[in-house]
């Protein structure tokens, strides 16, 4: 009888772990969708300078209000091309207010966003 109870307890723990992994995966997927929505909005507003070659990546830190309005923007990692960095910054500002996540729990006042203009 104790073995059966132990097996049931083990199954319950495994079931709970699986449930947590599925919730974590769903949250990660929703977070990716949220960040992709922001990237798409920004990409629509970017005017690429003629000097862009390859597909360099820039990282920006964005502080936003709960409605998605961009309050502050900082370049964390440059593409190595100042004109491209400035074009991405202008596009982010023009995209304000940024799209909001469908799950309000995913909203973060400060976002770190990576941009590759040709993706």
Order of alpha helices (4+ residues) and beta strands (2+ residues): alpha-beta-beta-alpha-beta
